[in-house]
Amino acid sequence: MTEVLPVVRSPAALRAHVRAWQRDGKRVALVPTMGALHAGHLALVTKGLTLANVAVASIFVNPKQFGPNEDLERYPRDEAGDALKLAGAGCSLLYAPNVATMYPPGFASFVRVAGLPDLLCGRVRPGHFDGVATVVAKLLSAAQADVAVFGEKDWQQLAIIRRMAADLDIGTHIEGCAIVRDGDGLALSSRNAYLSADERRRALALPQALVATRDAILAGMPVAAALAAGGRRMKGAGFGRVDYFELADGETLHSLGAPAPGARLLAAAMMGTTRLIDNIAL
């Protein structure tokens, strides 16, 4: 069967393709993913192609960023379907290594960005962002692309990757891509597939609470009162646990008590057994 999209599974093969394009004077964009692709992922490819001549996507469900009671085993996987979507979006190559390739016997290194992983999601997912930083460092090293594109829905992840790339003098430019939402406002996520129809409807309280809280703060309501009202709105809609609902500096992720340039409202909460995250600029 002919592949709809060329697939490579080793760092050497990936690097050879990227270098060949670069020798021809082409800029290359890397789009790292865990698969289960939706329109949000494809927007990353589209964004990459505005910044480069060629887009390469990776698919790897990274075990090092899942906690012991998280959804590693049930995380949706569909490489063939994802390859079709990537080809349709204009992607030129898929990098799909297996776990043994990424973490061979004797693998003993990890990357940690001090401070940032301990905030927000890091409070309830210890070690998660060390796994993210490690796998992204490996992907950036393997590809050596000109630019790599990450979604802004995972704002904390994006901030950590930007800090890591700057600190380690990684030559790849890190670019964010705006959140893609369904028509009703819910941010697209592979984990939305876990929601029942009723949970999906009630989950709209998350983006609605962010917007209402932003509007209240900009209208002059004290930040603490606005955040408390937003949290109550989510609880009232059926979110069983609100991990955080905060106004934070967009770069340092430190909580803010008043509006400031670059501030973002960020939230994470459980709807049933599904953890959802979202954020908006203030």
C-alpha atoms as an extended CHARMM CRD file, in Angstrom:
* protein
*
       282  EXT
         1         1  MET       CA              0.0000000000        0.0000000000        0.0000000000  PROA      1               0.0000000000
         2         2  THR       CA              1.4070000000        3.3930000000       -0.9810000000  PROA      2               0.0000000000
         3         3  GLU       CA              1.7930000000        5.8220000000        1.9060000000  PROA      3               0.0000000000
         4         4  VAL       CA             -0.2410000000        9.0150000000        1.5600000000  PROA      4               0.0000000000
         5         5  LEU       CA              2.5500000000       10.8030000000        3.4560000000  PROA      5               0.0000000000
         6         6  PRO       CA              6.1870000000        9.7050000000        3.6870000000  PROA      6               0.0000000000
         7         7  VAL       CA              6.9470000000        8.4020000000        7.1820000000  PROA      7               0.0000000000
         8         8  VAL       CA             10.3370000000        8.1760000000        8.8830000000  PROA      8               0.0000000000
         9         9  ARG       CA             10.9410000000        6.6020000000       12.2620000000  PROA      9               0.0000000000
        10        10  SER       CA             14.5300000000        7.4250000000       13.2290000000  PROA      10              0.0000000000
        11        11  PRO       CA             16.2490000000       10.7050000000       14.1230000000  PROA      11              0.0000000000
        12        12  ALA       CA             18.8530000000       10.1380000000       11.4170000000  PROA      12              0.0000000000
        13        13  ALA       CA             16.2220000000        9.7400000000        8.6990000000  PROA      13              0.0000000000
        14        14  LEU       CA             14.3300000000       12.8080000000        9.9010000000  PROA      14              0.0000000000
        15        15  ARG       CA             17.4860000000       14.9160000000        9.9690000000  PROA      15              0.0000000000
        16        16  ALA       CA             18.5050000000       13.7600000000        6.5000000000  PROA      16              0.0000000000
        17        17  HSD       CA             15.2080000000       14.9550000000        5.0100000000  PROA      17              0.0000000000
        18        18  VAL       CA             15.3620000000       18.2920000000        6.8170000000  PROA      18              0.0000000000
        19        19  ARG       CA             18.9650000000       18.9390000000        5.8190000000  PROA      19              0.0000000000
        20        20  ALA       CA             18.2030000000       18.1170000000        2.1980000000  PROA      20              0.0000000000
        21        21  TRP       CA             15.4380000000       20.7150000000        2.1420000000  PROA      21              0.0000000000
        22        22  GLN       CA             17.6410000000       23.2670000000        3.8600000000  PROA      22              0.0000000000
        23        23  ARG       CA             20.4640000000       22.6650000000        1.3830000000  PROA      23              0.0000000000
        24        24  ASP       CA             17.9590000000       23.5590000000       -1.3230000000  PROA      24              0.0000000000
        25        25  GLY       CA             17.3480000000       26.8690000000        0.4080000000  PROA      25              0.0000000000
        26        26  LYS       CA             14.0340000000       25.8950000000        1.9770000000  PROA      26              0.0000000000
        27        27  ARG       CA             12.9410000000       26.7440000000        5.4980000000  PROA      27              0.0000000000
        28        28  VAL       CA             11.4580000000       23.8510000000        7.4530000000  PROA      28              0.0000000000
        29        29  ALA       CA              8.7330000000       23.9900000000       10.1290000000  PROA      29              0.0000000000
        30        30  LEU       CA              8.2950000000       21.2290000000       12.7150000000  PROA      30              0.0000000000
        31        31  VAL       CA              4.8810000000       20.5340000000       14.2670000000  PROA      31              0.0000000000
        32        32  PRO       CA              5.2250000000       18.1700000000       17.2610000000  PROA      32              0.0000000000
        33        33  THR       CA              2.0090000000       16.3040000000       18.2120000000  PROA      33              0.0000000000
        34        34  MET       CA              0.7920000000       13.2330000000       20.0650000000  PROA      34              0.0000000000
        35        35  GLY       CA             -1.5830000000       12.3400000000       17.2370000000  PROA      35              0.0000000000
        36        36  ALA       CA             -5.3840000000       12.0850000000       17.4920000000  PROA      36              0.0000000000
        37        37  LEU       CA             -5.3350000000       15.1170000000       15.2430000000  PROA      37              0.0000000000
        38        38  HSD       CA             -8.1010000000       17.6890000000       14.9630000000  PROA      38              0.0000000000
        39        39  ALA       CA             -8.4510000000       21.0700000000       13.2850000000  PROA      39              0.0000000000
        40        40  GLY       CA             -6.3200000000       22.6920000000       15.9680000000  PROA      40              0.0000000000
        41        41  HSD       CA             -3.3370000000       20.5240000000       15.0330000000  PROA      41              0.0000000000
        42        42  LEU       CA             -3.8700000000       21.1780000000       11.3420000000  PROA      42              0.0000000000
        43        43  ALA       CA             -3.8550000000       24.9120000000       12.0810000000  PROA      43              0.0000000000
        44        44  LEU       CA             -0.3110000000       24.4180000000       13.4000000000  PROA      44              0.0000000000
        45        45  VAL       CA              0.6860000000       22.9880000000       10.0160000000  PROA      45              0.0000000000
        46        46  THR       CA             -0.9890000000       25.9020000000        8.2450000000  PROA      46              0.0000000000
        47        47  LYS       CA              0.8350000000       28.3570000000       10.5140000000  PROA      47              0.0000000000
        48        48  GLY       CA              4.1050000000       26.5420000000        9.8990000000  PROA      48              0.0000000000
        49        49  LEU       CA              3.6740000000       26.9040000000        6.1610000000  PROA      49              0.0000000000
        50        50  THR       CA              3.3250000000       30.6790000000        6.5410000000  PROA      50              0.0000000000
        51        51  LEU       CA              6.7380000000       30.7050000000        8.2260000000  PROA      51              0.0000000000
        52        52  ALA       CA              8.5400000000       28.0700000000        6.1610000000  PROA      52              0.0000000000
        53        53  ASN       CA              8.4680000000       26.3030000000        2.8110000000  PROA      53              0.0000000000
        54        54  VAL       CA              8.0630000000       22.7800000000        4.1630000000  PROA      54              0.0000000000
        55        55  ALA       CA              6.1400000000       21.4080000000        7.1600000000  PROA      55              0.0000000000
        56        56  VAL       CA              7.1190000000       18.2340000000        9.0290000000  PROA      56              0.0000000000
        57        57  ALA       CA              4.8740000000       16.7880000000       11.7540000000  PROA      57              0.0000000000
        58        58  SER       CA              5.7950000000       14.3420000000       14.4740000000  PROA      58              0.0000000000
        59        59  ILE       CA              3.4770000000       11.9200000000       16.2540000000  PROA      59              0.0000000000
        60        60  PHE       CA              4.6470000000       10.3970000000       19.5120000000  PROA      60              0.0000000000
        61        61  VAL       CA              2.5450000000        9.5880000000       22.5720000000  PROA      61              0.0000000000
        62        62  ASN       CA              5.1850000000       10.4060000000       25.1450000000  PROA      62              0.0000000000
        63        63  PRO       CA              5.0040000000        8.1380000000       28.2060000000  PROA      63              0.0000000000
        64        64  LYS       CA              7.2720000000       10.4260000000       30.2220000000  PROA      64              0.0000000000
        65        65  GLN       CA              4.6400000000       13.1580000000       30.4280000000  PROA      65              0.0000000000
        66        66  PHE       CA              1.8480000000       10.9240000000       31.7560000000  PROA      66              0.0000000000
        67        67  GLY       CA              1.3820000000       10.3310000000       35.4610000000  PROA      67              0.0000000000
        68        68  PRO       CA              0.7170000000        6.8500000000       36.9100000000  PROA      68              0.0000000000
        69        69  ASN       CA             -3.0750000000        7.3460000000       36.9990000000  PROA      69              0.0000000000
        70        70  GLU       CA             -3.4410000000        9.2590000000       33.7370000000  PROA      70              0.0000000000
        71        71  ASP       CA             -4.6980000000        8.1830000000       30.3210000000  PROA      71              0.0000000000
        72        72  LEU       CA             -1.5420000000        6.8940000000       28.5820000000  PROA      72              0.0000000000
        73        73  GLU       CA             -3.0630000000        3.5580000000       27.6030000000  PROA      73              0.0000000000
        74        74  ARG       CA             -6.3910000000        4.9250000000       26.3880000000  PROA      74              0.0000000000
        75        75  TYR       CA             -5.0180000000        8.0360000000       24.6920000000  PROA      75              0.0000000000
        76        76  PRO       CA             -6.4780000000        7.8880000000       21.1450000000  PROA      76              0.0000000000
        77        77  ARG       CA             -4.1290000000        6.6500000000       18.4330000000  PROA      77              0.0000000000
        78        78  ASP       CA             -4.7660000000        6.6240000000       14.6630000000  PROA      78              0.0000000000
        79        79  GLU       CA             -1.5390000000        7.0670000000       12.7150000000  PROA      79              0.0000000000
        80        80  ALA       CA             -3.0800000000        6.2030000000        9.3370000000  PROA      80              0.0000000000
        81        81  GLY       CA             -5.9700000000        8.6200000000        9.7820000000  PROA      81              0.0000000000
        82        82  ASP       CA             -3.6450000000       11.3080000000       11.1040000000  PROA      82              0.0000000000
        83        83  ALA       CA             -1.3480000000       10.8900000000        8.0950000000  PROA      83              0.0000000000
        84        84  LEU       CA             -4.2800000000       11.5230000000        5.7480000000  PROA      84              0.0000000000
        85        85  LYS       CA             -5.1710000000       14.7020000000        7.6230000000  PROA      85              0.0000000000
        86        86  LEU       CA             -1.5810000000       15.9260000000        7.6110000000  PROA      86              0.0000000000
        87        87  ALA       CA             -1.1980000000       15.2840000000        3.8890000000  PROA      87              0.0000000000
        88        88  GLY       CA             -4.4000000000       17.2250000000        3.2450000000  PROA      88              0.0000000000
        89        89  ALA       CA             -3.0490000000       20.1520000000        5.2660000000  PROA      89              0.0000000000
        90        90  GLY       CA              0.1090000000       20.3260000000        3.1510000000  PROA      90              0.0000000000
        91        91  CYS       CA              2.5170000000       18.4630000000        5.4090000000  PROA      91              0.0000000000
        92        92  SER       CA              5.4720000000       16.8760000000        3.5630000000  PROA      92              0.0000000000
        93        93  LEU       CA              6.7710000000       14.3220000000        6.0910000000  PROA      93              0.0000000000
        94        94  LEU       CA              5.6800000000       12.4720000000        9.2220000000  PROA      94              0.0000000000
        95        95  TYR       CA              8.1420000000       11.5310000000       11.9410000000  PROA      95              0.0000000000
        96        96  ALA       CA              6.6550000000        8.6900000000       13.9940000000  PROA      96              0.0000000000
        97        97  PRO       CA              9.2530000000        7.0640000000       16.2530000000  PROA      97              0.0000000000
        98        98  ASN       CA              8.4040000000        4.3260000000       18.7260000000  PROA      98              0.0000000000
        99        99  VAL       CA              9.1740000000        4.3540000000       22.4510000000  PROA      99              0.0000000000
       100       100  ALA       CA             12.3140000000        2.2370000000       22.0480000000  PROA      100             0.0000000000
       101       101  THR       CA             13.6930000000        4.7420000000       19.5440000000  PROA      101             0.0000000000
       102       102  MET       CA             12.9730000000        7.7460000000       21.7490000000  PROA      102             0.0000000000
       103       103  TYR       CA             14.0430000000        6.1130000000       25.0110000000  PROA      103             0.0000000000
       104       104  PRO       CA             16.4350000000        3.2390000000       24.2570000000  PROA      104             0.0000000000
       105       105  PRO       CA             17.8340000000        0.9870000000       26.9940000000  PROA      105             0.0000000000
       106       106  GLY       CA             20.0790000000        2.9790000000       29.3010000000  PROA      106             0.0000000000
       107       107  PHE       CA             18.3520000000        6.3030000000       28.6180000000  PROA      107             0.0000000000
       108       108  ALA       CA             19.1880000000        8.3950000000       31.6750000000  PROA      108             0.0000000000
       109       109  SER       CA             18.7670000000       12.0830000000       30.8170000000  PROA      109             0.0000000000
       110       110  PHE       CA             15.9770000000       14.5810000000       31.2640000000  PROA      110             0.0000000000
       111       111  VAL       CA             15.4040000000       18.2990000000       30.8040000000  PROA      111             0.0000000000
       112       112  ARG       CA             13.9060000000       20.4720000000       33.5220000000  PROA      112             0.0000000000
       113       113  VAL       CA             13.1260000000       24.1660000000       33.3170000000  PROA      113             0.0000000000
       114       114  ALA       CA             13.3250000000       25.4410000000       36.8790000000  PROA      114             0.0000000000
       115       115  GLY       CA             10.2960000000       27.1750000000       38.3650000000  PROA      115             0.0000000000
       116       116  LEU       CA              7.7850000000       27.1860000000       35.5030000000  PROA      116             0.0000000000
       117       117  PRO       CA              6.8140000000       23.4860000000       35.8000000000  PROA      117             0.0000000000
       118       118  ASP       CA              5.8740000000       23.9440000000       39.4750000000  PROA      118             0.0000000000
       119       119  LEU       CA              3.0390000000       26.3790000000       38.7390000000  PROA      119             0.0000000000
       120       120  LEU       CA             -0.5160000000       25.9150000000       37.4180000000  PROA      120             0.0000000000
       121       121  CYS       CA             -0.8080000000       22.4040000000       35.9110000000  PROA      121             0.0000000000
       122       122  GLY       CA              2.4730000000       21.4050000000       37.5310000000  PROA      122             0.0000000000
       123       123  ARG       CA              0.8680000000       21.5260000000       40.9630000000  PROA      123             0.0000000000
       124       124  VAL       CA             -1.3760000000       18.5590000000       40.1620000000  PROA      124             0.0000000000
       125       125  ARG       CA              0.7780000000       16.8700000000       37.4800000000  PROA      125             0.0000000000
       126       126  PRO       CA              4.2400000000       16.5660000000       39.0890000000  PROA      126             0.0000000000
       127       127  GLY       CA              6.8850000000       15.6000000000       36.5610000000  PROA      127             0.0000000000
       128       128  HSD       CA              4.6230000000       16.2320000000       33.5920000000  PROA      128             0.0000000000
       129       129  PHE       CA              6.5330000000       19.1880000000       32.2130000000  PROA      129             0.0000000000
       130       130  ASP       CA              9.8950000000       17.4920000000       32.7290000000  PROA      130             0.0000000000
       131       131  GLY       CA              8.5990000000       14.8160000000       30.3660000000  PROA      131             0.0000000000
       132       132  VAL       CA              7.3730000000       17.4770000000       27.9430000000  PROA      132             0.0000000000
       133       133  ALA       CA             10.6640000000       19.3990000000       27.9940000000  PROA      133             0.0000000000
       134       134  THR       CA             12.6740000000       16.2130000000       27.5110000000  PROA      134             0.0000000000
       135       135  VAL       CA             10.7100000000       14.9380000000       24.5260000000  PROA      135             0.0000000000
       136       136  VAL       CA             10.5420000000       18.3550000000       22.8710000000  PROA      136             0.0000000000
       137       137  ALA       CA             14.2920000000       18.8310000000       23.3210000000  PROA      137             0.0000000000
       138       138  LYS       CA             14.8160000000       15.4690000000       21.6070000000  PROA      138             0.0000000000
       139       139  LEU       CA             12.4610000000       16.3520000000       18.7520000000  PROA      139             0.0000000000
       140       140  LEU       CA             14.0710000000       19.7420000000       18.2110000000  PROA      140             0.0000000000
       141       141  SER       CA             17.5180000000       18.1590000000       18.2820000000  PROA      141             0.0000000000
       142       142  ALA       CA             16.5220000000       15.4200000000       15.8440000000  PROA      142             0.0000000000
       143       143  ALA       CA             14.8630000000       17.7180000000       13.3220000000  PROA      143             0.0000000000
       144       144  GLN       CA             16.9850000000       20.8730000000       13.5610000000  PROA      144             0.0000000000
       145       145  ALA       CA             14.1340000000       22.6710000000       11.7960000000  PROA      145             0.0000000000
       146       146  ASP       CA             14.0720000000       26.4290000000       11.3330000000  PROA      146             0.0000000000
       147       147  VAL       CA             10.8620000000       26.9040000000       13.3050000000  PROA      147             0.0000000000
       148       148  ALA       CA              8.6260000000       24.7550000000       15.5170000000  PROA      148             0.0000000000
       149       149  VAL       CA              4.9480000000       25.5430000000       16.0790000000  PROA      149             0.0000000000
       150       150  PHE       CA              2.9950000000       24.8400000000       19.2800000000  PROA      150             0.0000000000
       151       151  GLY       CA             -0.6020000000       25.6260000000       20.1880000000  PROA      151             0.0000000000
       152       152  GLU       CA             -1.4310000000       28.3710000000       22.6550000000  PROA      152             0.0000000000
       153       153  LYS       CA             -4.1060000000       26.2550000000       24.3540000000  PROA      153             0.0000000000
       154       154  ASP       CA             -1.2600000000       24.6050000000       26.2710000000  PROA      154             0.0000000000
       155       155  TRP       CA              0.0600000000       28.0090000000       27.3030000000  PROA      155             0.0000000000
       156       156  GLN       CA              2.1970000000       26.7480000000       30.1700000000  PROA      156             0.0000000000
       157       157  GLN       CA              3.7930000000       24.1810000000       27.8690000000  PROA      157             0.0000000000
       158       158  LEU       CA              4.5320000000       26.8960000000       25.3050000000  PROA      158             0.0000000000
       159       159  ALA       CA              6.1180000000       29.1370000000       27.9570000000  PROA      159             0.0000000000
       160       160  ILE       CA              8.3150000000       26.2750000000       29.1850000000  PROA      160             0.0000000000
       161       161  ILE       CA              9.4280000000       25.3200000000       25.6770000000  PROA      161             0.0000000000
       162       162  ARG       CA             10.2740000000       28.9440000000       24.8560000000  PROA      162             0.0000000000
       163       163  ARG       CA             12.3540000000       29.2250000000       28.0400000000  PROA      163             0.0000000000
       164       164  MET       CA             14.1300000000       25.9350000000       27.3320000000  PROA      164             0.0000000000
       165       165  ALA       CA             14.9240000000       26.8680000000       23.7300000000  PROA      165             0.0000000000
       166       166  ALA       CA             16.3330000000       30.2270000000       24.8180000000  PROA      166             0.0000000000
       167       167  ASP       CA             18.3360000000       28.8140000000       27.7320000000  PROA      167             0.0000000000
       168       168  LEU       CA             19.8760000000       25.9640000000       25.7050000000  PROA      168             0.0000000000
       169       169  ASP       CA             20.6170000000       28.0710000000       22.6060000000  PROA      169             0.0000000000
       170       170  ILE       CA             18.4570000000       25.8400000000       20.4390000000  PROA      170             0.0000000000
       171       171  GLY       CA             18.5180000000       27.3330000000       16.9750000000  PROA      171             0.0000000000
       172       172  THR       CA             14.9000000000       26.5140000000       16.1940000000  PROA      172             0.0000000000
       173       173  HSD       CA             12.5190000000       29.4630000000       16.6040000000  PROA      173             0.0000000000
       174       174  ILE       CA              9.4950000000       28.6200000000       18.7840000000  PROA      174             0.0000000000
       175       175  GLU       CA              6.2110000000       29.9860000000       17.4340000000  PROA      175             0.0000000000
       176       176  GLY       CA              2.8050000000       29.9540000000       19.0880000000  PROA      176             0.0000000000
       177       177  CYS       CA             -0.4500000000       29.3980000000       17.2290000000  PROA      177             0.0000000000
       178       178  ALA       CA             -3.8140000000       30.7970000000       18.3420000000  PROA      178             0.0000000000
       179       179  ILE       CA             -6.3350000000       28.4640000000       19.9710000000  PROA      179             0.0000000000
       180       180  VAL       CA             -8.8110000000       26.8790000000       17.5730000000  PROA      180             0.0000000000
       181       181  ARG       CA            -12.3300000000       26.6000000000       18.9800000000  PROA      181             0.0000000000
       182       182  ASP       CA            -15.5650000000       24.9160000000       18.0070000000  PROA      182             0.0000000000
       183       183  GLY       CA            -18.3610000000       27.2380000000       16.9690000000  PROA      183             0.0000000000
       184       184  ASP       CA            -19.7040000000       27.2930000000       20.5320000000  PROA      184             0.0000000000
       185       185  GLY       CA            -16.3650000000       28.3940000000       21.9600000000  PROA      185             0.0000000000
       186       186  LEU       CA            -14.9350000000       25.1760000000       23.4180000000  PROA      186             0.0000000000
       187       187  ALA       CA            -11.2140000000       24.8540000000       22.6920000000  PROA      187             0.0000000000
       188       188  LEU       CA            -10.4460000000       21.8650000000       20.4840000000  PROA      188             0.0000000000
       189       189  SER       CA             -8.6730000000       19.0320000000       22.2870000000  PROA      189             0.0000000000
       190       190  SER       CA             -8.0900000000       15.3650000000       21.5720000000  PROA      190             0.0000000000
       191       191  ARG       CA             -9.4610000000       14.6510000000       25.0490000000  PROA      191             0.0000000000
       192       192  ASN       CA            -12.8160000000       16.2420000000       24.1870000000  PROA      192             0.0000000000
       193       193  ALA       CA            -13.6520000000       12.8420000000       22.6940000000  PROA      193             0.0000000000
       194       194  TYR       CA            -13.8760000000       11.4990000000       26.2470000000  PROA      194             0.0000000000
       195       195  LEU       CA            -16.8080000000       13.8080000000       27.0880000000  PROA      195             0.0000000000
       196       196  SER       CA            -20.3860000000       12.5850000000       27.0110000000  PROA      196             0.0000000000
       197       197  ALA       CA            -22.9140000000       14.7670000000       25.1880000000  PROA      197             0.0000000000
       198       198  ASP       CA            -24.0650000000       16.2580000000       28.5020000000  PROA      198             0.0000000000
       199       199  GLU       CA            -20.5010000000       16.8350000000       29.7110000000  PROA      199             0.0000000000
       200       200  ARG       CA            -19.6230000000       18.4350000000       26.3910000000  PROA      200             0.0000000000
       201       201  ARG       CA            -22.5060000000       20.8900000000       26.8190000000  PROA      201             0.0000000000
       202       202  ARG       CA            -21.5840000000       21.7330000000       30.4200000000  PROA      202             0.0000000000
       203       203  ALA       CA            -17.9040000000       22.1140000000       29.5220000000  PROA      203             0.0000000000
       204       204  LEU       CA            -18.7990000000       25.3550000000       27.7400000000  PROA      204             0.0000000000
       205       205  ALA       CA            -18.7700000000       26.9660000000       31.1770000000  PROA      205             0.0000000000
       206       206  LEU       CA            -14.9610000000       26.9540000000       30.9930000000  PROA      206             0.0000000000
       207       207  PRO       CA            -14.4780000000       29.3540000000       28.0600000000  PROA      207             0.0000000000
       208       208  GLN       CA            -17.5650000000       31.3000000000       29.1310000000  PROA      208             0.0000000000
       209       209  ALA       CA            -16.1170000000       31.8090000000       32.6190000000  PROA      209             0.0000000000
       210       210  LEU       CA            -12.8180000000       33.0020000000       31.1620000000  PROA      210             0.0000000000
       211       211  VAL       CA            -14.5470000000       35.5550000000       28.9400000000  PROA      211             0.0000000000
       212       212  ALA       CA            -16.8540000000       36.7620000000       31.7330000000  PROA      212             0.0000000000
       213       213  THR       CA            -13.9280000000       37.0830000000       34.1340000000  PROA      213             0.0000000000
       214       214  ARG       CA            -11.8410000000       38.9990000000       31.6040000000  PROA      214             0.0000000000
       215       215  ASP       CA            -14.7110000000       41.3830000000       30.9600000000  PROA      215             0.0000000000
       216       216  ALA       CA            -15.2880000000       41.8840000000       34.6820000000  PROA      216             0.0000000000
       217       217  ILE       CA            -11.6240000000       42.6800000000       35.3530000000  PROA      217             0.0000000000
       218       218  LEU       CA            -11.4320000000       45.0920000000       32.4350000000  PROA      218             0.0000000000
       219       219  ALA       CA            -14.5980000000       46.7620000000       33.7420000000  PROA      219             0.0000000000
       220       220  GLY       CA            -12.8640000000       47.4070000000       37.0520000000  PROA      220             0.0000000000
       221       221  MET       CA            -13.8770000000       44.4830000000       39.2790000000  PROA      221             0.0000000000
       222       222  PRO       CA            -11.0650000000       43.4770000000       41.6760000000  PROA      222             0.0000000000
       223       223  VAL       CA             -9.1410000000       40.5120000000       40.2890000000  PROA      223             0.0000000000
       224       224  ALA       CA             -9.7240000000       38.2770000000       43.3220000000  PROA      224             0.0000000000
       225       225  ALA       CA            -13.4940000000       38.8250000000       43.2060000000  PROA      225             0.0000000000
       226       226  ALA       CA            -13.6440000000       38.2420000000       39.4440000000  PROA      226             0.0000000000
       227       227  LEU       CA            -11.6390000000       35.0190000000       39.7160000000  PROA      227             0.0000000000
       228       228  ALA       CA            -13.8270000000       33.7580000000       42.5440000000  PROA      228             0.0000000000
       229       229  ALA       CA            -16.9560000000       34.4140000000       40.4900000000  PROA      229             0.0000000000
       230       230  GLY       CA            -15.4500000000       32.5740000000       37.5210000000  PROA      230             0.0000000000
       231       231  GLY       CA            -14.6350000000       29.5730000000       39.6810000000  PROA      231             0.0000000000
       232       232  ARG       CA            -18.1620000000       29.5040000000       41.0830000000  PROA      232             0.0000000000
       233       233  ARG       CA            -19.5720000000       29.6020000000       37.5590000000  PROA      233             0.0000000000
       234       234  MET       CA            -17.5660000000       26.5330000000       36.6080000000  PROA      234             0.0000000000
       235       235  LYS       CA            -18.5090000000       24.6590000000       39.7600000000  PROA      235             0.0000000000
       236       236  GLY       CA            -22.1490000000       25.5040000000       39.1560000000  PROA      236             0.0000000000
       237       237  ALA       CA            -21.9490000000       24.0230000000       35.6530000000  PROA      237             0.0000000000
       238       238  GLY       CA            -20.7490000000       20.7040000000       37.0120000000  PROA      238             0.0000000000
       239       239  PHE       CA            -16.9560000000       20.8770000000       37.0050000000  PROA      239             0.0000000000
       240       240  GLY       CA            -16.0660000000       18.5740000000       39.8650000000  PROA      240             0.0000000000
       241       241  ARG       CA            -12.6190000000       19.9540000000       40.5570000000  PROA      241             0.0000000000
       242       242  VAL       CA            -11.1460000000       23.2950000000       39.5460000000  PROA      242             0.0000000000
       243       243  ASP       CA             -7.3620000000       22.9180000000       39.6740000000  PROA      243             0.0000000000
       244       244  TYR       CA             -6.7770000000       26.6090000000       39.0920000000  PROA      244             0.0000000000
       245       245  PHE       CA             -8.4580000000       29.7330000000       37.7780000000  PROA      245             0.0000000000
       246       246  GLU       CA             -5.8000000000       32.4230000000       37.7370000000  PROA      246             0.0000000000
       247       247  LEU       CA             -4.5960000000       35.6470000000       36.2260000000  PROA      247             0.0000000000
       248       248  ALA       CA             -0.8930000000       35.2180000000       35.4990000000  PROA      248             0.0000000000
       249       249  ASP       CA              2.0070000000       36.8340000000       33.7050000000  PROA      249             0.0000000000
       250       250  GLY       CA              2.1420000000       35.2620000000       30.2550000000  PROA      250             0.0000000000
       251       251  GLU       CA              5.9020000000       34.6540000000       30.4120000000  PROA      251             0.0000000000
       252       252  THR       CA              6.7350000000       33.9090000000       34.0550000000  PROA      252             0.0000000000
       253       253  LEU       CA              3.2940000000       32.3760000000       34.8640000000  PROA      253             0.0000000000
       254       254  HSD       CA              3.3860000000       34.0940000000       38.2590000000  PROA      254             0.0000000000
       255       255  SER       CA             -0.0460000000       35.0190000000       39.6170000000  PROA      255             0.0000000000
       256       256  LEU       CA             -1.1030000000       38.6420000000       39.2820000000  PROA      256             0.0000000000
       257       257  GLY       CA             -3.3250000000       40.6300000000       41.5780000000  PROA      257             0.0000000000
       258       258  ALA       CA             -4.0050000000       43.3380000000       39.0200000000  PROA      258             0.0000000000
       259       259  PRO       CA             -4.1520000000       43.6760000000       35.2370000000  PROA      259             0.0000000000
       260       260  ALA       CA             -0.7630000000       43.9720000000       33.5160000000  PROA      260             0.0000000000
       261       261  PRO       CA              0.6040000000       43.8920000000       29.9600000000  PROA      261             0.0000000000
       262       262  GLY       CA              0.9160000000       40.3320000000       28.6670000000  PROA      262             0.0000000000
       263       263  ALA       CA             -1.3720000000       38.9010000000       31.3580000000  PROA      263             0.0000000000
       264       264  ARG       CA             -3.4580000000       35.8050000000       30.6660000000  PROA      264             0.0000000000
       265       265  LEU       CA             -6.3780000000       34.1580000000       32.3740000000  PROA      265             0.0000000000
       266       266  LEU       CA             -5.7490000000       30.4180000000       32.6750000000  PROA      266             0.0000000000
       267       267  ALA       CA             -7.9290000000       27.6160000000       33.9800000000  PROA      267             0.0000000000
       268       268  ALA       CA             -7.9130000000       23.8460000000       34.3700000000  PROA      268             0.0000000000
       269       269  ALA       CA            -10.7540000000       21.7200000000       35.6950000000  PROA      269             0.0000000000
       270       270  MET       CA            -12.2480000000       18.2370000000       35.6730000000  PROA      270             0.0000000000
       271       271  MET       CA            -15.4810000000       17.5420000000       33.8170000000  PROA      271             0.0000000000
       272       272  GLY       CA            -16.3470000000       13.9890000000       34.7840000000  PROA      272             0.0000000000
       273       273  THR       CA            -13.1140000000       12.0630000000       34.2880000000  PROA      273             0.0000000000
       274       274  THR       CA            -11.7510000000       14.4960000000       31.6750000000  PROA      274             0.0000000000
       275       275  ARG       CA             -9.3410000000       17.2860000000       32.5270000000  PROA      275             0.0000000000
       276       276  LEU       CA             -9.7780000000       20.3900000000       30.3800000000  PROA      276             0.0000000000
       277       277  ILE       CA             -7.5270000000       23.4440000000       30.1250000000  PROA      277             0.0000000000
       278       278  ASP       CA             -8.0370000000       26.8060000000       28.4550000000  PROA      278             0.0000000000
       279       279  ASN       CA             -6.7600000000       30.3600000000       28.5480000000  PROA      279             0.0000000000
       280       280  ILE       CA             -7.3300000000       33.7840000000       27.0270000000  PROA      280             0.0000000000
       281       281  ALA       CA             -5.3570000000       37.0120000000       26.8790000000  PROA      281             0.0000000000
       282       282  LEU       CA             -6.5090000000       39.7150000000       29.2480000000  PROA      282             0.0000000000
